[in-house]
Amino acid sequence: MKPILDAEQRAFAASLRALLAAHCPVTLVRGLGEPGADRIVPALWQALADAGVFGLAVAEEYGGAGGAIADLAMFYTESGRALCPTSVHSTLAAVLAIDQLGSPDVKGGWLPLLVRGEARGTHALWNARDAADISAVLRAEAAPPRWRLNGTADYVADADIADVIVVSAAAGDRVLVFAVEARAPGVTVKPLPMAGGHQACTVCFDDVVVGREAVLDNGQPTRPVLRRLANAGVALGSLDLVGVGEAVLDRTVEYTKLRRQFDRPIASFQAAQHLVANMHIAVAAARLAAHAAVFWIGRGRTATRETAIARIHAGAAARLATLDAHQLHGGIGYVTETDLHLWSERARAGSILGGGADVAATWLEETLEEAHD
């Protein structure tokens, strides 16, 4: 296993950082938090599509780059650093789900649109409070040659600006997954504002009729793929938290060189050095743990143990880094005009979506029980 980036990967990460610096400045992020803000961000979206971000892990025949989930790992780290809107993550999750579960016909219908940035997606495939809960969200009734969907999906990220929602449904003793047009008759989206730039919605499905072309079925058992997708979402989200930690660490190091007390930069004080060292150690450990999880998921393993460890480390590192950053910035660290709070809010929300450290610990317990059996 080699979770450390090689020279080519570092160059790719640098290009992503430059792209996000140009098209996702802090002013854009701050503006998205204002009431009534336009969350479509067309310029950023097109720049990401032109750079091939949405197709990093998609086969070339569907317009992608033919890469793997490890390529997405680099983007997620840079997205956390730049506070890239979470709607990008939601679309990438939908792309992964369609790619992993869809038949060639379904892939050919949706993936090119998503990869080119002409459509946006989201999903309701696992519990926002516990990613290990992949229970079917809706009820599906057969109405040959169509299906009728009913039920409510809670905390569906960015559903208000999505064109397709990938959602699971119980059909008797089977679990099916559907790619449903977000504006189909019977679909109602109710926004639920959240902290940290996240935007979730409650999505109600009231006798939504879909055809066979909406069913994601490539012949594989659905549940194992859903669990692997859920773990991929948590592992990639952990790398977003790593990016948050890296960003505040860099900002804090620079600020401690400028802030002076007793005619000396506070960076010269041992207490400040210890705090910065602890931030660096925590972020570095989280980075390695998250890359390890992505590495094994990319090789077809469910990797629940590795994903749990990644979430525990990433959540702790992001909280430690942001809290100590505020402390080392002093009073100015609590002034919203400095923007430090934007990373703190991202860390707070990101460290619990899909399950916090306490929930991730239960995933570890699950793997221990399986090993014992």
C-alpha positions in Angstrom: 0.0 0.0 0.0 1.3 3.4 -0.9 -1.1 6.2 0.3 1.4 9.0 -0.2 1.1 11.0 -3.4 3.7 10.5 -6.1 5.1 13.3 -8.2 2.4 13.1 -10.9 -0.3 13.1 -8.3 1.2 16.1 -6.5 1.3 18.0 -9.8 -2.4 17.1 -10.4 -3.3 18.3 -6.9 -1.4 21.6 -7.5 -3.4 22.1 -10.7 -6.6 21.6 -8.8 -5.5 24.0 -6.2 -4.8 26.6 -8.8 -8.1 26.0 -10.5 -10.1 26.4 -7.2 -8.0 29.5 -6.2 -9.1 31.1 -9.4 -12.7 30.0 -9.5 -13.6 29.4 -5.9 -12.2 32.4 -3.9 -13.3 33.0 -0.3 -15.5 35.9 -1.6 -17.6 33.4 -3.5 -17.8 31.0 -0.5 -18.8 33.9 1.8 -21.5 35.0 -0.7 -23.0 31.6 -0.8 -23.8 31.9 2.9 -26.0 35.0 2.3 -29.8 34.7 2.2 -31.1 34.1 -1.3 -27.6 33.4 -2.8 -27.4 31.8 -6.2 -26.0 28.4 -5.5 -25.7 27.4 -9.1 -22.1 28.9 -9.4 -22.0 28.5 -13.2 -18.5 29.7 -13.7 -17.0 27.4 -11.1 -19.1 24.5 -12.4 -18.0 24.9 -15.9 -14.4 25.2 -14.9 -14.6 22.0 -13.0 -16.3 20.3 -15.9 -13.7 21.5 -18.4 -11.0 20.2 -16.1 -12.7 16.8 -16.1 -13.4 16.7 -12.3 -16.8 15.2 -12.6 -15.5 12.4 -14.8 -12.3 11.6 -12.9 -13.5 8.1 -12.0 -15.7 7.5 -15.1 -14.8 5.4 -18.1 -13.8 7.2 -21.3 -16.7 5.7 -23.2 -19.1 7.8 -21.0 -17.0 11.0 -21.4 -14.8 10.5 -18.3 -11.1 10.3 -17.8 -10.9 6.6 -17.1 -9.4 7.1 -13.6 -10.2 5.8 -10.2 -11.5 6.9 -6.8 -7.9 7.7 -5.9 -8.0 10.6 -8.4 -11.1 11.9 -6.6 -9.2 11.7 -3.3 -6.9 14.5 -4.5 -9.8 16.7 -5.5 -11.6 16.2 -2.2 -8.6 17.4 -0.3 -8.3 20.5 -2.4 -12.1 21.1 -2.2 -11.9 21.2 1.6 -8.9 23.6 1.5 -10.8 25.9 -0.9 -14.3 25.3 0.7 -15.6 24.2 -2.7 -19.5 24.1 -2.6 -20.9 20.8 -1.4 -23.1 20.6 -4.5 -20.0 19.4 -6.3 -19.6 16.5 -3.8 -23.3 15.7 -4.2 -22.9 15.4 -8.0 -19.8 13.3 -7.6 -21.6 10.9 -5.3 -24.4 10.6 -7.8 -21.9 9.9 -10.6 -20.2 7.2 -8.5 -23.5 5.5 -7.8 -24.7 5.5 -11.4 -21.3 4.3 -12.5 -21.2 1.5 -10.0 -24.8 0.4 -10.1 -26.1 1.3 -13.6 -26.4 -0.7 -16.7 -24.6 0.5 -19.9 -27.9 2.1 -21.1 -28.5 4.1 -17.8 -24.8 5.1 -17.7 -25.0 6.3 -21.3 -28.1 8.4 -20.5 -26.9 10.2 -17.4 -23.1 10.1 -17.1 -22.2 12.2 -20.1 -24.5 14.9 -19.0 -23.1 14.9 -15.4 -19.5 14.7 -16.6 -19.9 17.6 -18.9 -21.5 19.7 -16.2 -24.8 19.9 -18.0 -26.6 18.2 -15.1 -26.3 18.1 -11.4 -27.0 15.2 -9.1 -27.4 14.1 -5.5 -28.4 10.9 -3.7 -30.4 9.4 -0.9 -28.6 6.0 -0.4 -27.5 6.0 3.2 -28.4 7.6 6.4 -26.9 11.1 6.9 -26.5 10.3 10.6 -25.0 6.8 10.1 -23.6 5.8 6.7 -23.7 2.2 7.7 -27.5 2.4 7.6 -28.2 1.6 3.9 -31.9 0.7 4.5 -34.2 1.3 1.5 -35.5 4.9 1.6 -38.6 4.6 -0.5 -41.3 2.0 -1.3 -41.4 0.8 -4.9 -44.5 -0.8 -6.4 -44.4 -2.5 -9.8 -46.7 -1.1 -12.4 -45.4 -2.9 -15.5 -43.6 -1.7 -17.4 -43.1 1.1 -14.9 -42.5 1.6 -11.1 -44.4 3.8 -8.7 -42.3 5.4 -5.9 -43.6 6.7 -2.5 -41.9 7.9 0.7 -39.7 10.6 2.1 -36.0 11.1 1.9 -34.5 13.2 4.7 -31.3 15.3 4.6 -30.7 15.0 0.8 -27.8 17.3 0.2 -28.3 19.9 -2.5 -31.5 18.4 -3.8 -32.9 21.9 -4.5 -30.5 22.4 -7.4 -30.1 18.8 -8.6 -31.4 17.4 -11.9 -31.3 13.7 -10.8 -31.7 12.1 -7.4 -30.3 8.6 -7.0 -32.4 6.9 -4.3 -33.0 3.4 -3.0 -36.4 1.7 -2.6 -37.8 -1.5 -1.2 -39.6 -3.7 -3.7 -40.8 -6.7 -1.7 -37.7 -8.4 -0.4 -35.4 -6.6 -2.9 -33.7 -3.3 -2.7 -33.6 -1.4 -6.0 -31.9 1.9 -6.8 -33.5 4.5 -9.1 -32.2 7.6 -10.9 -35.2 9.9 -10.6 -35.5 13.3 -12.3 -35.6 15.8 -9.5 -38.4 17.7 -11.2 -40.6 14.7 -12.1 -44.3 15.0 -11.2 -44.8 14.0 -7.6 -41.3 15.0 -6.4 -41.4 17.8 -3.8 -38.2 19.4 -2.4 -38.2 21.3 0.9 -34.9 23.0 1.8 -33.4 22.5 5.3 -30.6 25.1 5.8 -27.5 23.7 7.6 -24.3 25.1 9.0 -21.0 25.1 7.2 -22.2 25.8 3.8 -24.1 22.6 3.6 -27.6 22.7 2.1 -29.9 19.7 2.8 -33.5 19.1 1.8 -36.4 16.8 2.6 -37.6 15.2 -0.7 -41.1 13.7 -0.8 -42.0 11.2 -3.5 -45.8 11.0 -4.0 -46.7 8.4 -6.6 -43.7 9.2 -8.7 -43.9 7.1 -11.8 -40.6 6.0 -13.5 -39.8 3.7 -16.3 -37.4 0.8 -16.6 -34.7 3.3 -17.8 -34.6 4.7 -14.3 -33.6 1.5 -12.6 -29.9 1.1 -11.8 -29.3 -2.6 -12.2 -26.1 -4.1 -13.6 -26.7 -7.6 -12.2 -24.6 -7.1 -9.0 -26.1 -7.6 -5.5 -27.2 -4.1 -4.5 -26.4 -4.0 -0.7 -22.6 -4.7 -0.9 -22.2 -2.0 -3.5 -24.3 0.4 -1.5 -22.1 -0.2 1.6 -19.0 0.3 -0.4 -20.4 3.5 -1.9 -21.3 4.7 1.6 -17.8 4.0 2.8 -16.4 5.8 -0.2 -18.5 8.8 0.6 -17.2 8.9 4.2 -13.6 8.3 3.2 -13.7 11.1 0.6 -15.5 13.4 3.0 -12.7 12.7 5.5 -10.2 14.0 2.9 -12.3 17.1 2.6 -11.8 17.5 6.4 -8.1 17.0 5.8 -8.1 19.9 3.3 -9.9 22.0 5.9 -7.2 21.2 8.4 -4.4 22.0 6.0 -5.9 25.3 5.1 -6.3 26.5 8.7 -2.9 25.2 9.6 -1.3 27.2 6.7 -3.2 30.3 7.7 -2.3 29.9 11.3 1.4 29.4 10.7 1.5 32.6 8.6 -0.4 34.6 11.2 1.8 33.5 14.1 4.8 34.9 12.2 3.0 38.3 11.9 1.3 38.5 15.3 3.6 40.0 17.9 3.6 40.0 21.7 6.4 41.4 23.9 8.1 42.6 20.7 8.4 39.0 19.4 6.3 37.0 16.9 4.2 34.5 18.8 5.6 31.8 16.5 8.8 32.1 18.6 6.9 31.1 21.8 7.1 27.4 22.7 3.5 27.2 23.7 2.4 28.4 20.2 4.9 26.0 18.6 3.4 23.1 20.5 -0.1 23.9 19.4 1.0 24.2 15.7 2.9 20.9 16.0 -0.2 19.1 17.4 -2.3 20.5 14.6 0.3 19.2 12.0 0.5 15.8 13.6 -3.3 15.4 13.7 -3.8 16.5 10.1 -1.0 14.3 8.8 -2.4 11.2 10.6 -5.9 11.9 9.2 -4.5 12.3 5.7 -2.8 8.9 5.9 -5.8 7.2 7.4 -8.2 8.6 4.7 -5.9 7.7 1.9 -5.6 4.2 3.2 -9.4 3.9 3.2 -9.7 5.2 -0.4 -6.8 2.9 -1.5 -8.7 -0.3 -0.4 -12.1 0.9 -1.6 -10.5 1.5 -4.9 -9.5 -2.1 -5.0 -12.9 -3.4 -4.5 -12.9 -3.9 -0.8 -15.7 -2.6 1.5 -13.0 -1.3 3.9 -15.3 -0.6 6.8 -12.5 -0.8 9.3 -10.3 1.6 7.4 -13.2 4.0 6.8 -14.0 4.1 10.5 -10.4 4.9 11.4 -10.4 7.6 8.7 -13.5 9.3 10.0 -12.3 9.2 13.6 -9.0 10.7 12.8 -10.3 13.3 10.3 -13.1 14.5 12.5 -10.7 14.9 15.4 -8.1 16.6 13.3 -10.4 19.1 11.8 -11.9 20.1 15.1 -8.5 20.4 16.8 -7.0 22.4 13.9 -9.9 24.9 13.7 -10.2 25.4 17.5 -6.5 25.9 17.9 -6.4 28.2 14.9 -9.0 30.5 16.5 -7.0 30.5 19.8 -3.7 31.3 18.0 -5.4 34.1 16.1 -6.5 35.7 19.3 -9.5 38.0 19.3 -9.4 38.6 15.6 -9.9 34.9 15.1 -13.5 35.3 16.2 -14.3 38.2 13.9 -16.2 36.9 10.9 -14.5 39.3 8.5 -11.3 37.2 8.8 -13.2 34.2 7.3 -11.6 31.7 9.7 -15.1 30.7 10.8 -15.9 29.4 7.3 -13.5 26.5 7.8 -14.7 25.9 11.3 -18.3 25.6 10.2 -17.2 23.2 7.4 -15.3 21.1 9.9 -18.2 21.0 12.3 -20.8 19.9 9.7 -18.4 17.6 7.8 -17.3 15.7 10.8 -20.8 14.5 11.6 -22.4 14.0 8.2 -22.6 10.2 7.6 -21.6 9.7 11.2 -19.2 11.2 13.8 -16.4 9.6 15.7 -18.9 7.9 18.1 -20.8 6.4 15.2 -17.6 5.4 13.4 -16.6 3.5 16.5 -19.6 1.3 16.1 -18.4 0.4 12.6 -15.1 -0.8 14.2 -17.1 -2.9 16.6 -18.9 -4.4 13.6 -15.7 -5.4 12.0 -14.4 -7.0 15.2 -17.6 -9.0 15.6 -17.3 -10.2 12.0 -13.6 -11.2 12.6 -14.6 -13.1 15.8 -17.4 -15.0 14.0 
